[in-house]
């Protein structure tokens, strides 16, 4: 389901967890005086690979899929 090689904020070496699983805190953006809170499944030009796998992406994808299912059920 989740491609570990995709370039998402949640698998960037600059991130730490902010609001699990949807938001991360980007140290690189903080250094640049930019809003450091990013979507886990977002990405910016400063993306770099993390040294170890993080649960952020897997859980953010589950959360996103859950919201899509709930939304489609509420329309019927």
Secondary structure, 3 states (H helix, E strand, C coil): CCCCCCCCHHHECCEEEEECCCEEEEHHHHHCCCCCEEECCCCCCCCCECCCCCCHHHHHHHHHHHHHHHHHHHCC
